[in-house]
Amino acid sequence: MEEPRPGIPPKAPLIREVRRGRKANGYEPVVLVTGRGEIAYRYYPVSGAYIGAIWVGGIGGDWDTPAKNLYPKLCEQLINNGIASLRVRFRYPTILDEAVYDVMAGIVFLEMEGIAKVALIGHSFGGAVVIQAAARSNAVKTVVTLSTQSHGADIVSGLSPNCPILFIHGEEDEVVPPGSSSAVYGMAHEFKKLIILEGNGHSLNESADEVRELVYDWLASKLEPPKSS
């Protein structure tokens, strides 16, 4: 069994097999065979990439994304910045520990691809997932949460000060109140930033273009490529 002991970060998931499909629609289907089953991803590779981003949704599961297809749009846009991306489809989109495992396996995969710096982006339930994963991996250099829940996110206080975190939430979110992001923000170390968007609900569709710009600018500034000698 690969169950973590209470209070101790779990070991990185053991990837037993990597199954890669033919690239289409900008991404390469990838299935990782792990000790807890098979996990599906959509991989947006960049040749020689040193930096990567992992994108996760909420309890809706499948390939859900907030802000009018924010995830696939930014996955494609960040290729121009030399940043590879990996979208995750949770095996169990309502079970926090299992979802964290899926993200951790994605980090291991990116490391196998030669990527050393990783950003994690999560929406709603996925916000708590990426915070939990960031606390367990030294490879994670920044986190973005979108309409995050607070349950399971209190571990944010354990993130390294060298892992800046951005919180974005809709002022009119009736699914997860904006106070959730405010509470998690209050527990986080610097460097951190909280943005509450007026007129926005849980999915942030009302300000989709602004959200895309905010997330892009944050990632582009926090994930600087290695300096050439």
NULOZA-390444 format. One record per atom (N, C-alpha, C): residue number from 1; atom name; x negated, y negated, z. Coordinates in Angstrom, 1 decimal. Each point is the difference from the previous one (the first is absolute). Layout:
R   n atom      X      Y      Z
R NUM   CA      X      Y      Z
...
END
This chain:
R   n atom      X      Y      Z
R   1    N   -0.8    1.2    0.0
R   1   CA    0.8   -1.2    0.0
R   1    C   -0.9   -1.2    0.0
R   2    N    0.6   -1.1   -0.6
R   2   CA   -0.8   -1.3   -0.1
R   2    C    0.7   -1.1    0.9
R   3    N    0.6    0.4    1.1
R   3   CA    0.7   -0.9    0.9
R   3    C   -1.0   -0.8    0.8
R   4    N    0.1   -1.3    0.1
R   4   CA   -0.9   -0.8    0.8
R   4    C    0.4    0.1    1.5
R   5    N   -1.0   -0.2    0.9
R   5   CA    0.3    0.0    1.4
R   5    C    0.4   -1.4    0.3
R   6    N    0.9   -0.2    1.0
R   6   CA    0.5   -1.3    0.4
R   6    C   -1.2   -1.0    0.3
R   7    N    0.1   -1.2   -0.6
R   7   CA   -1.0   -1.0    0.3
R   7    C   -1.2    0.1   -0.7
R   8    N   -0.2    1.1   -0.8
R   8   CA   -1.2    0.2   -0.8
R   8    C    0.3    0.0   -1.5
R   9    N   -0.7   -0.9   -0.7
R   9   CA    0.3   -0.1   -1.5
R   9    C   -0.2    1.4   -0.6
R  10    N    0.9    0.5   -0.9
R  10   CA   -0.2    1.3   -0.6
R  10    C   -1.2    0.0   -1.0
R  11    N   -0.5    1.2   -0.2
R  11   CA   -1.0    0.1   -1.0
R  11    C    0.5   -0.3   -1.4
R  12    N   -0.8   -0.4   -0.9
R  12   CA    0.4   -0.2   -1.4
R  12    C    0.6    1.2   -0.6
R  13    N    1.1   -0.1   -0.7
R  13   CA    0.6    1.2   -0.6
R  13    C   -0.9    0.8   -0.9
R  14    N    0.0    1.3    0.1
R  14   CA   -0.8    0.8   -0.9
R  14    C    0.7    0.2   -1.3
R  15    N   -0.6   -0.5   -1.1
R  15   CA    0.6    0.2   -1.3
R  15    C   -0.5    1.3   -0.6
R  16    N    0.9    0.9   -0.2
R  16   CA   -0.4    1.3   -0.5
R  16    C   -0.1    0.1   -1.6
R  17    N    0.8   -0.8   -0.6
R  17   CA    0.0    0.0   -1.5
R  17    C    0.5   -1.4   -0.5
R  18    N   -0.5   -0.4   -1.1
R  18   CA    0.5   -1.2   -0.6
R  18    C    0.5    0.3   -1.4
R  19    N    1.3   -0.2   -0.3
R  19   CA    0.6    0.2   -1.3
R  19    C    0.3   -1.3   -0.6
R  20    N   -0.6   -0.2   -1.2
R  20   CA    0.1   -1.2   -0.7
R  20    C    0.8    0.2   -1.3
R  21    N    0.9   -0.9   -0.3
R  21   CA    0.8    0.1   -1.2
R  21    C   -0.5   -1.0   -1.0
R  22    N    0.6    0.0   -1.2
R  22   CA   -0.4   -0.9   -1.1
R  22    C    0.5   -1.4    0.3
R  23    N   -0.9   -1.0   -0.2
R  23   CA    0.4   -1.4    0.2
R  23    C    1.1   -0.5   -0.9
R  24    N    1.0   -0.6    0.5
R  24   CA    1.1   -0.6   -0.8
R  24    C    0.6   -1.1    0.8
R  25    N    0.6   -1.0   -0.7
R  25   CA    0.6   -1.2    0.7
R  25    C   -1.0   -0.7    1.0
R  26    N   -1.2    0.1   -0.3
R  26   CA   -1.0   -0.7    0.8
R  26    C   -0.6    0.7    1.1
R  27    N    0.6    1.2    0.4
R  27   CA   -0.5    0.7    1.1
R  27    C   -0.2    1.5   -0.3
R  28    N   -0.8    0.6    0.9
R  28   CA   -0.3    1.4   -0.1
R  28    C    0.7    0.8    1.1
R  29    N    0.9    0.9   -0.3
R  29   CA    0.6    0.8    1.1
R  29    C   -1.1    0.8    0.7
R  30    N    0.0    0.0    1.3
R  30   CA   -0.9    0.8    0.8
R  30    C    0.8    0.7    1.1
R  31    N   -0.3    1.3    0.2
R  31   CA    0.5    0.7    1.1
R  31    C   -1.1    0.5    0.9
R  32    N    0.0   -0.3    1.3
R  32   CA   -1.0    0.5    0.9
R  32    C    0.6    1.2    0.8
R  33    N   -0.7    1.1    0.0
R  33   CA    0.4    1.2    0.7
R  33    C   -0.7   -0.1    1.4
R  34    N    0.7   -0.1    1.0
R  34   CA   -0.6   -0.2    1.4
R  34    C    0.5    1.1    0.9
R  35    N   -0.5   -0.1    1.2
R  35   CA    0.5    1.0    1.0
R  35    C    1.4   -0.2    0.4
R  36    N    0.6   -1.1   -0.3
R  36   CA    1.5   -0.2    0.3
R  36    C    0.8    0.0   -1.3
R  37    N   -0.5    0.5   -1.0
R  37   CA    0.8    0.0   -1.3
R  37    C   -0.5   -0.9   -1.1
R  38    N    0.7   -0.1   -1.0
R  38   CA   -0.4   -0.7   -1.2
R  38    C    0.6   -1.4    0.1
R  39    N   -0.9   -1.0   -0.3
R  39   CA    0.4   -1.4    0.0
R  39    C   -0.2   -0.6   -1.4
R  40    N    1.1   -0.7   -0.5
R  40   CA   -0.1   -0.6   -1.3
R  40    C   -0.4   -1.5    0.0
R  41    N   -0.8   -0.4   -0.9
R  41   CA   -0.5   -1.4   -0.1
R  41    C    0.1   -0.4   -1.5
R  42    N    0.0   -1.3   -0.2
R  42   CA   -0.2   -0.6   -1.3
R  42    C   -1.3   -0.9    0.1
R  43    N   -1.0    0.4   -0.8
R  43   CA   -1.3   -0.5    0.1
R  43    C   -0.3   -1.0   -1.1
R  44    N   -0.4   -1.2    0.3
R  44   CA   -0.4   -1.0   -1.0
R  44    C   -1.5   -0.1    0.0
R  45    N   -0.7    0.8   -0.7
R  45   CA   -1.5    0.0    0.1
R  45    C   -0.7   -1.2   -0.6
R  46    N   -1.1   -0.3    0.5
R  46   CA   -0.9   -1.0   -0.6
R  46    C   -1.4    0.7    0.0
R  47    N   -0.6    0.0   -1.2
R  47   CA   -1.3    0.6   -0.1
R  47    C   -1.1   -0.7    0.9
R  48    N   -0.6    0.8    0.8
R  48   CA   -1.1   -0.5    0.9
R  48    C    0.5   -0.9    1.1
R  49    N    1.3    0.1    0.3
R  49   CA    0.6   -0.8    1.1
R  49    C   -0.6    0.3    1.3
R  50    N   -0.2   -1.1    0.8
R  50   CA   -0.5    0.1    1.3
R  50    C    1.1   -0.4    1.1
R  51    N    1.1   -0.6   -0.6
R  51   CA    1.1   -0.4    0.9
R  51    C    1.3    0.6   -0.5
R  52    N    0.8    0.3    1.0
R  52   CA    1.3    0.6   -0.4
R  52    C    1.1   -0.5    0.9
R  53    N    1.3    0.2   -0.4
R  53   CA    1.1   -0.4    0.8
R  53    C    1.0    1.1    0.0
R  54    N    0.7    0.2    1.1
R  54   CA    1.0    1.1    0.1
R  54    C    1.3   -0.7    0.4
R  55    N    1.1    0.4   -0.8
R  55   CA    1.3   -0.6    0.1
R  55    C    1.0    1.0    0.5
R  56    N    0.8   -0.4    1.0
R  56   CA    1.0    0.9    0.5
R  56    C    1.3   -0.7    0.3
R  57    N    1.1    0.8   -0.2
R  57   CA    1.3   -0.6    0.2
R  57    C    0.6    0.4    1.4
R  58    N    1.3    0.1    0.0
R  58   CA    0.7    0.2    1.3
R  58    C    0.7    1.3    0.1
R  59    N    1.0    0.1    0.8
R  59   CA    0.7    1.2    0.2
R  59    C    0.9    0.5   -1.2
R  60    N    0.0   -0.9   -1.0
R  60   CA    0.7    0.4   -1.2
R  60    C   -0.7    1.1   -0.8
R  61    N   -1.3    0.0    0.2
R  61   CA   -0.8    1.1   -0.6
R  61    C   -0.2   -0.2   -1.5
R  62    N   -0.4    1.0   -0.6
R  62   CA   -0.3    0.1   -1.5
R  62    C   -1.0   -1.1   -0.3
R  63    N    0.2   -0.8   -1.0
R  63   CA   -1.0   -1.0   -0.4
R  63    C    0.5   -1.4    0.3
R  64    N    0.7   -0.2    1.1
R  64   CA    0.7   -1.3    0.3
R  64    C   -1.0   -1.1    0.1
R  65    N    0.4   -1.2   -0.3
R  65   CA   -0.8   -1.1    0.0
R  65    C    0.8   -1.3    0.3
R  66    N   -0.4   -0.9    0.8
R  66   CA    0.7   -1.2    0.2
R  66    C   -0.2   -1.1   -1.1
R  67    N    0.7   -1.1    0.1
R  67   CA   -0.3   -1.2   -0.8
R  67    C   -0.1    0.3   -1.5
R  68    N    1.1    0.6   -0.5
R  68   CA    0.1    0.2   -1.4
R  68    C   -1.2    0.6   -0.7
R  69    N   -0.3    1.3    0.4
R  69   CA   -1.1    0.7   -0.6
R  69    C   -1.4   -0.6    0.3
R  70    N   -0.1   -0.5    1.2
R  70   CA   -1.3   -0.6    0.5
R  70    C   -1.1    0.9   -0.2
R  71    N    0.2    1.3    0.5
R  71   CA   -1.2    0.9    0.0
R  71    C   -0.5    0.3   -1.4
R  72    N    0.8    0.5   -0.9
R  72   CA   -0.6    0.3   -1.3
R  72    C   -0.6   -1.2   -0.7
R  73    N    0.7   -1.2    0.2
R  73   CA   -0.6   -1.2   -0.7
R  73    C   -1.3   -0.4    0.6
R  74    N   -0.2    0.1    1.3
R  74   CA   -1.3   -0.4    0.6
R  74    C   -1.1    1.1   -0.3
R  75    N    0.5    1.3    0.0
R  75   CA   -1.0    1.0   -0.3
R  75    C   -0.6   -0.2   -1.4
R  76    N    0.8   -0.5   -1.0
R  76   CA   -0.5   -0.2   -1.3
R  76    C   -0.8   -1.3    0.0
R  77    N    0.4   -1.0    0.7
R  77   CA   -0.7   -1.3    0.0
R  77    C   -1.3    0.1    0.7
R  78    N   -0.1    0.7    1.0
R  78   CA   -1.3    0.1    0.8
R  78    C   -1.1    0.8   -0.8
R  79    N    0.4    0.7   -1.0
R  79   CA   -1.0    0.7   -0.8
R  79    C   -1.0   -1.0   -0.6
R  80    N    0.5   -1.2   -0.3
R  80   CA   -0.8   -1.1   -0.6
R  80    C   -1.0   -0.5    1.1
R  81    N    0.2    0.3    1.3
R  81   CA   -0.9   -0.4    1.0
R  81    C   -0.9    1.1    0.4
R  82    N    0.0    1.1   -0.7
R  82   CA   -0.8    1.1    0.3
R  82    C    0.5    0.8    1.2
R  83    N    1.3   -0.1    0.4
R  83   CA    0.6    0.6    1.1
R  83    C    0.9    1.2   -0.5
R  84    N   -0.4    1.2    0.4
R  84   CA    0.9    1.1   -0.3
R  84    C    1.2    0.1    1.0
R  85    N    1.0    0.6   -0.4
R  85   CA    1.2    0.1    0.9
R  85    C    0.6    1.4    0.0
R  86    N    0.6    0.3    1.2
R  86   CA    0.6    1.3    0.2
R  86    C    1.4   -0.2    0.6
R  87    N    1.0    0.5   -0.6
R  87   CA    1.3   -0.1    0.5
R  87    C    0.4    1.4    0.6
R  88    N    0.6    0.0    1.2
R  88   CA    0.3    1.2    0.7
R  88    C    1.5    0.4    0.0
R  89    N    0.3    1.2   -0.2
R  89   CA    1.4    0.5    0.2
R  89    C   -0.1    0.9    1.3
R  90    N    0.7   -0.5    1.0
R  90   CA   -0.1    0.7    1.3
R  90    C    0.7    1.4   -0.2
R  91    N   -0.6    1.0    0.7
R  91   CA    0.7    1.3    0.1
R  91    C    1.2   -0.1    0.9
R  92    N   -0.1   -0.7    1.1
R  92   CA    1.1   -0.2    0.9
R  92    C    0.1   -1.5    0.4
R  93    N    0.8   -0.7   -0.8
R  93   CA    0.0   -1.5    0.1
R  93    C    0.7   -0.5    1.3
R  94    N    0.3    0.8    0.9
R  94   CA    0.6   -0.5    1.3
R  94    C   -0.8    0.4    1.2
R  95    N   -1.1    0.8   -0.3
R  95   CA   -0.8    0.5    1.1
R  95    C   -1.4   -0.7    0.0
R  96    N   -0.2   -0.9    1.0
R  96   CA   -1.2   -0.9    0.1
R  96    C   -1.3    0.8   -0.1
R  97    N   -0.2    1.0    0.8
R  97   CA   -1.3    0.7    0.0
R  97    C   -0.3    0.7   -1.4
R  98    N    1.1    0.5   -0.6
R  98   CA   -0.3    0.7   -1.3
R  98    C   -0.3   -1.1   -1.1
R  99    N    0.7   -1.1    0.1
R  99   CA   -0.2   -1.1   -1.0
R  99    C   -1.5   -0.5    0.2
R 100    N   -0.4   -0.2    1.2
R 100   CA   -1.4   -0.4    0.3
R 100    C   -1.0    1.0   -0.6
R 101    N    0.3    1.2    0.1
R 101   CA   -0.8    1.1   -0.5
R 101    C   -0.1   -0.2   -1.5
R 102    N    1.1   -0.2   -0.7
R 102   CA    0.0   -0.2   -1.4
R 102    C   -0.9   -1.1   -0.5
R 103    N    0.0   -1.1    0.8
R 103   CA   -0.8   -1.2   -0.3
R 103    C   -1.5    0.3    0.3
R 104    N   -0.3    0.7    1.1
R 104   CA   -1.3    0.4    0.3
R 104    C   -0.6    0.9   -1.1
R 105    N    0.8    0.9   -0.5
R 105   CA   -0.5    0.9   -1.1
R 105    C   -0.3   -0.9   -1.2
R 106    N    0.8   -1.0   -0.3
R 106   CA   -0.3   -0.9   -1.1
R 106    C   -1.3   -0.7    0.2
R 107    N   -0.3   -0.4    1.2
R 107   CA   -1.3   -0.7    0.3
R 107    C   -1.1    1.0   -0.3
R 108    N    0.1    1.2    0.4
R 108   CA   -1.0    1.0   -0.3
R 108    C   -0.2    0.2   -1.5
R 109    N    1.1    0.0   -0.7
R 109   CA   -0.1    0.2   -1.5
R 109    C   -0.8   -1.2   -0.6
R 110    N    0.4   -1.2    0.4
R 110   CA   -0.7   -1.2   -0.5
R 110    C   -1.5    0.1    0.3
R 111    N   -0.3    0.4    1.2
R 111   CA   -1.5    0.2    0.4
R 111    C   -0.6    1.0   -0.9
R 112    N    0.7    1.0   -0.4
R 112   CA   -0.6    1.0   -0.9
R 112    C   -0.2   -0.6   -1.4
R 113    N    0.7   -1.0   -0.3
R 113   CA   -0.1   -0.7   -1.2
R 113    C   -1.1   -1.1    0.0
R 114    N   -0.7   -0.1    1.1
R 114   CA   -1.1   -1.0    0.2
R 114    C    0.4   -1.3    0.5
R 115    N    1.3   -0.1    0.5
R 115   CA    0.5   -1.3    0.6
R 115    C   -0.3   -0.1    1.5
R 116    N   -0.6   -1.1    0.4
R 116   CA   -0.5   -0.1    1.4
R 116    C    0.8   -1.1    0.7
R 117    N    0.7   -0.9   -0.6
R 117   CA    0.9   -1.0    0.6
R 117    C    1.4    0.2   -0.4
R 118    N    0.9    0.1    1.0
R 118   CA    1.4    0.3   -0.4
R 118    C    0.9   -1.1    0.7
R 119    N    1.1   -0.4   -0.7
R 119   CA    1.0   -0.8    0.5
R 119    C    1.3    0.9    0.1
R 120    N    0.8   -0.2    1.0
R 120   CA    1.2    0.7    0.2
R 120    C    1.2   -0.9    0.0
R 121    N    1.0    0.3   -0.8
R 121   CA    1.2   -0.9   -0.1
R 121    C    1.2    0.9    0.2
R 122    N    0.9   -0.5    1.0
R 122   CA    1.2    0.8    0.3
R 122    C    1.2   -0.8    0.2
R 123    N    1.2    0.5   -0.4
R 123   CA    1.2   -0.7    0.1
R 123    C    0.9    0.7    1.1
R 124    N    0.6   -0.7    0.9
R 124   CA    1.0    0.5    0.9
R 124    C   -0.7    1.0    0.9
R 125    N    0.6    1.2    0.0
R 125   CA   -0.6    1.2    0.7
R 125    C   -1.5    0.1   -0.4
R 126    N   -0.3   -0.3   -1.3
R 126   CA   -1.4    0.1   -0.5
R 126    C   -0.9   -0.9    0.7
R 127    N    0.5   -1.1    0.6
R 127   CA   -0.8   -1.0    0.7
R 127    C   -0.7    0.7    1.2
R 128    N    0.8    0.7    0.8
R 128   CA   -0.5    0.7    1.1
R 128    C   -1.0    1.1   -0.4
R 129    N    0.3    0.7   -1.2
R 129   CA   -0.8    1.0   -0.5
R 129    C   -1.4   -0.5   -0.3
R 130    N   -0.1   -1.1   -0.7
R 130   CA   -1.3   -0.5   -0.4
R 130    C   -0.8   -0.5    1.2
R 131    N    0.7   -0.6    1.0
R 131   CA   -0.7   -0.5    1.2
R 131    C   -0.6    1.2    0.7
R 132    N    0.8    1.1    0.1
R 132   CA   -0.5    1.2    0.7
R 132    C   -1.2    0.6   -0.8
R 133    N    0.1    0.0   -1.3
R 133   CA   -1.1    0.6   -0.8
R 133    C   -1.3   -0.9    0.1
R 134    N    0.2   -1.3    0.0
R 134   CA   -1.1   -0.9    0.1
R 134    C   -0.8    0.2    1.3
R 135    N    0.7    0.3    1.1
R 135   CA   -0.6    0.2    1.3
R 135    C   -0.8    1.3    0.0
R 136    N    0.2    0.8   -1.0
R 136   CA   -0.7    1.3    0.0
R 136    C   -1.1    0.1   -1.1
R 137    N   -0.2   -1.0   -0.7
R 137   CA   -1.0    0.1   -1.1
R 137    C   -0.9   -1.3   -0.1
R 138    N   -1.3    0.2    0.0
R 138   CA   -0.9   -1.1   -0.1
R 138    C   -0.1   -0.5   -1.4
R 139    N    0.6    0.7   -1.0
R 139   CA    0.0   -0.4   -1.4
R 139    C    1.0   -1.2   -0.2
R 140    N    1.0   -0.1    0.9
R 140   CA    1.0   -1.0   -0.2
R 140    C   -0.5   -1.4    0.4
R 141    N    0.0   -0.9   -0.9
R 141   CA   -0.5   -1.3    0.2
R 141    C    1.0   -1.1    0.1
R 142    N    1.2    0.2   -0.4
R 142   CA    1.1   -0.9    0.2
R 142    C    1.4    0.7   -0.2
R 143    N    1.0   -0.6    0.6
R 143   CA    1.3    0.6    0.0
R 143    C    1.0   -1.1   -0.3
R 144    N    1.1    0.4   -0.8
R 144   CA    1.1   -0.9   -0.3
R 144    C    1.3    0.7    0.4
R 145    N    0.8   -0.6    0.8
R 145   CA    1.3    0.6    0.3
R 145    C    1.1   -0.9   -0.6
R 146    N    1.1    0.6   -0.5
R 146   CA    1.1   -0.7   -0.5
R 146    C    1.2    0.5    0.7
R 147    N    0.7   -0.9    0.7
R 147   CA    1.2    0.3    0.8
R 147    C   -0.2    1.2    0.9
R 148    N   -1.2    0.0    0.7
R 148   CA   -0.3    1.2    0.8
R 148    C    0.9    0.2    1.2
R 149    N    0.2    1.2    0.3
R 149   CA    0.6    0.4    1.3
R 149    C   -1.0   -0.2    1.1
R 150    N    0.4   -0.1    1.2
R 150   CA   -0.9   -0.1    1.1
R 150    C   -0.3    1.3    0.7
R 151    N    1.0    1.0   -0.1
R 151   CA   -0.2    1.3    0.6
R 151    C   -1.2    0.7   -0.7
R 152    N   -1.0    0.4    0.8
R 152   CA   -1.2    0.7   -0.5
R 152    C   -1.1   -1.0   -0.4
R 153    N    0.3   -1.3    0.1
R 153   CA   -1.0   -1.0   -0.5
R 153    C   -0.8   -0.6    1.1
R 154    N    0.3    0.4    1.3
R 154   CA   -0.7   -0.7    1.1
R 154    C   -1.5    0.4    0.0
R 155    N   -0.4    1.0   -0.7
R 155   CA   -1.4    0.3   -0.1
R 155    C   -0.8   -1.0   -0.8
R 156    N    0.7   -1.0   -0.5
R 156   CA   -0.6   -1.1   -0.7
R 156    C   -1.1   -0.7    0.9
R 157    N    0.2    0.0    1.3
R 157   CA   -1.0   -0.6    0.9
R 157    C   -1.3    0.7   -0.1
R 158    N    0.0    1.2   -0.5
R 158   CA   -1.3    0.8   -0.1
R 158    C   -0.7   -0.1   -1.3
R 159    N    0.5   -0.8   -0.9
R 159   CA   -0.7   -0.2   -1.2
R 159    C   -1.2   -0.9    0.2
R 160    N   -1.0    0.3   -0.8
R 160   CA   -1.3   -0.8    0.0
R 160    C    0.3   -1.5   -0.3
R 161    N   -0.6   -0.9    0.7
R 161   CA    0.1   -1.4   -0.4
R 161    C   -0.5   -0.3   -1.5
R 162    N   -0.7    1.0   -0.5
R 162   CA   -0.5   -0.1   -1.4
R 162    C    1.0    0.5   -1.0
R 163    N    1.2    0.3    0.5
R 163   CA    1.1    0.5   -0.9
R 163    C    1.1   -1.0    0.1
R 164    N    0.0   -1.0   -0.8
R 164   CA    1.0   -1.1    0.0
R 164    C    1.4    0.6   -0.4
R 165    N    1.0   -0.5    0.5
R 165   CA    1.4    0.5   -0.3
R 165    C    0.9   -1.1   -0.4
R 166    N    0.8    0.2   -1.0
R 166   CA    1.0   -1.0   -0.5
R 166    C    1.4    0.6    0.3
R 167    N    0.9   -0.8    0.6
R 167   CA    1.4    0.4    0.2
R 167    C    0.9   -0.9   -0.8
R 168    N    0.8    0.6   -0.8
R 168   CA    1.1   -0.7   -0.8
R 168    C    1.3    0.6    0.4
R 169    N    1.0   -0.9    0.3
R 169   CA    1.3    0.4    0.3
R 169    C    1.0   -1.0   -0.5
R 170    N    1.2    0.5   -0.3
R 170   CA    1.1   -0.8   -0.4
R 170    C    0.8   -0.5    1.2
R 171    N    0.3   -1.3    0.0
R 171   CA    0.7   -0.7    1.1
R 171    C    1.4    0.6    0.2
R 172    N    0.6    0.5   -1.0
R 172   CA    1.4    0.5    0.0
R 172    C    0.0    1.5    0.0
R 173    N   -1.0    0.7    0.4
R 173   CA   -0.1    1.4    0.0
R 173    C    1.0    0.6    1.0
R 174    N    1.0    0.7   -0.4
R 174   CA    1.0    0.6    0.9
R 174    C   -0.3    1.5    0.3
R 175    N   -1.0    0.5   -0.7
R 175   CA   -0.4    1.4    0.2
R 175    C   -1.0    0.1    1.1
R 176    N   -1.1   -0.8   -0.1
R 176   CA   -1.0   -0.1    1.0
R 176    C   -0.2   -1.5    0.3
R 177    N    0.4   -0.5    1.1
R 177   CA    0.0   -1.4    0.2
R 177    C   -1.5   -0.6   -0.1
R 178    N   -0.1   -1.2   -0.4
R 178   CA   -1.3   -0.6   -0.1
R 178    C   -0.8   -0.1    1.3
R 179    N    0.7    0.1    1.1
R 179   CA   -0.6    0.1    1.3
R 179    C   -0.9    1.2    0.2
R 180    N    0.2    1.0   -0.8
R 180   CA   -0.8    1.2    0.0
R 180    C   -1.4   -0.3   -0.5
R 181    N   -0.2   -0.7   -1.1
R 181   CA   -1.3   -0.4   -0.5
R 181    C   -0.6   -1.0    1.0
R 182    N    0.8   -0.9    0.6
R 182   CA   -0.6   -1.0    0.9
R 182    C   -0.5    0.7    1.2
R 183    N    0.7    1.1    0.5
R 183   CA   -0.5    0.7    1.2
R 183    C   -1.3    0.7   -0.3
R 184    N   -0.1    0.7   -1.2
R 184   CA   -1.2    0.7   -0.3
R 184    C   -1.2   -1.0   -0.2
R 185    N    0.3   -1.1   -0.7
R 185   CA   -0.9   -1.1   -0.2
R 185    C   -0.6   -0.4    1.3
R 186    N    0.8   -0.2    1.0
R 186   CA   -0.4   -0.5    1.3
R 186    C   -1.0    1.0    0.7
R 187    N    0.1    1.3   -0.3
R 187   CA   -0.9    1.0    0.6
R 187    C   -1.3    0.1   -0.8
R 188    N   -0.1   -0.5   -1.2
R 188   CA   -1.1    0.2   -0.9
R 188    C   -1.2   -0.9    0.4
R 189    N   -1.2    0.4   -0.3
R 189   CA   -1.2   -0.8    0.2
R 189    C   -0.1   -1.0   -1.2
R 190    N   -0.7   -1.0    0.1
R 190   CA   -0.4   -0.8   -1.1
R 190    C   -0.9    0.8   -0.9
R 191    N   -0.1   -0.1   -1.3
R 191   CA    0.7   -1.0   -0.8
R 191    C    1.4    0.5   -0.4
R 192    N    1.0   -0.8    0.1
R 192   CA    1.3    0.4   -0.3
R 192    C    0.8   -1.1   -0.5
R 193    N    1.1    0.3   -0.8
R 193   CA    0.9   -1.1   -0.5
R 193    C    1.4    0.6   -0.1
R 194    N    0.9   -0.9    0.4
R 194   CA    1.5    0.4   -0.1
R 194    C    0.7   -1.0   -0.9
R 195    N    0.8    0.5   -0.9
R 195   CA    0.8   -0.8   -1.0
R 195    C    1.4    0.5    0.1
R 196    N    0.9   -0.9    0.4
R 196   CA    1.4    0.2    0.0
R 196    C    0.7   -0.7   -1.2
R 197    N    0.6    0.7   -0.9
R 197   CA    0.5   -0.6   -1.2
R 197    C    1.5   -0.2    0.2
R 198    N    0.4   -1.3   -0.2
R 198   CA    1.4   -0.4    0.1
R 198    C    0.8    0.6   -1.1
R 199    N    1.2    0.4    0.3
R 199   CA    1.0    0.5   -1.0
R 199    C   -0.3    1.4   -0.5
R 200    N   -0.9    0.7    0.7
R 200   CA   -0.4    1.3   -0.5
R 200    C    0.6    1.1    1.0
R 201    N    0.4    1.1   -0.6
R 201   CA    0.5    1.2    0.7
R 201    C   -1.2    1.0    0.2
R 202    N    0.4    1.2    0.2
R 202   CA   -0.9    1.0    0.4
R 202    C   -1.0    0.4   -1.2
R 203    N    0.5    0.0   -1.2
R 203   CA   -0.8    0.4   -1.1
R 203    C   -0.8   -1.1   -0.6
R 204    N    0.2   -1.3    0.4
R 204   CA   -0.7   -1.1   -0.4
R 204    C    0.1   -0.3   -1.5
R 205    N    1.2    0.4   -0.6
R 205   CA    0.2   -0.1   -1.4
R 205    C    0.2   -1.5   -0.4
R 206    N    0.5   -0.8    1.0
R 206   CA    0.3   -1.4   -0.3
R 206    C   -1.2   -0.8   -0.4
R 207    N   -1.1    0.4    0.6
R 207   CA   -1.3   -0.7   -0.3
R 207    C   -1.0    0.9   -0.5
R 208    N    0.4    0.9   -0.9
R 208   CA   -0.9    1.0   -0.5
R 208    C   -1.3   -0.5   -0.6
R 209    N    0.1   -1.1   -0.8
R 209   CA   -1.2   -0.6   -0.6
R 209    C   -0.9   -0.6    1.0
R 210    N    0.5   -0.6    1.0
R 210   CA   -0.8   -0.6    1.1
R 210    C   -0.7    1.1    0.8
R 211    N    0.8    1.0    0.3
R 211   CA   -0.6    1.2    0.7
R 211    C   -1.2    0.6   -0.7
R 212    N    0.2    0.2   -1.3
R 212   CA   -1.1    0.5   -0.8
R 212    C   -1.2   -0.9    0.0
R 213    N    0.2   -1.3   -0.1
R 213   CA   -1.1   -0.9    0.0
R 213    C   -0.7    0.0    1.4
R 214    N    0.8    0.1    1.1
R 214   CA   -0.6    0.0    1.3
R 214    C   -0.8    1.2    0.3
R 215    N    0.5    1.2   -0.4
R 215   CA   -0.7    1.2    0.2
R 215    C   -1.2    0.1   -0.9
R 216    N    0.1   -0.4   -1.2
R 216   CA   -1.1    0.0   -1.0
R 216    C   -1.2   -0.9    0.6
R 217    N    0.4   -1.2    0.4
R 217   CA   -1.1   -0.9    0.4
R 217    C   -0.6    0.5    1.3
R 218    N    0.8    0.6    0.9
R 218   CA   -0.6    0.6    1.2
R 218    C   -1.0    1.1   -0.3
R 219    N    0.4    0.9   -0.8
R 219   CA   -0.9    1.2   -0.4
R 219    C   -1.2   -0.5   -0.7
R 220    N    0.2   -0.9   -1.0
R 220   CA   -1.2   -0.5   -0.8
R 220    C   -1.0   -0.7    0.9
R 221    N    0.5   -0.7    1.1
R 221   CA   -1.0   -0.7    0.8
R 221    C   -0.6    0.9    1.1
R 222    N    0.8    1.0    0.4
R 222   CA   -0.6    0.8    1.1
R 222    C   -0.8    1.2   -0.4
R 223    N    0.2    0.4   -1.3
R 223   CA   -0.7    1.2   -0.5
R 223    C   -1.0   -0.5   -1.0
R 224    N   -1.0   -0.6    0.4
R 224   CA   -1.1   -0.5   -0.9
R 224    C   -0.9    1.2   -0.4
R 225    N   -0.3    0.0   -1.3
R 225   CA   -0.9    1.1   -0.5
R 225    C   -1.4   -0.2    0.5
R 226    N   -0.8    1.1    0.1
R 226   CA   -1.3   -0.1    0.5
R 226    C   -0.9   -1.0   -0.9
R 227    N   -0.8   -0.8    0.7
R 227   CA   -0.9   -0.9   -0.7
R 227    C   -1.1    0.7   -0.7
R 228    N   -0.2   -0.4   -1.3
R 228   CA   -1.1    0.6   -0.8
R 228    C   -1.3   -0.5    0.5
R 229    N   -1.0    0.8    0.0
R 229   CA   -1.4   -0.4    0.4
R 229    C   -0.7   -0.6   -1.1
END
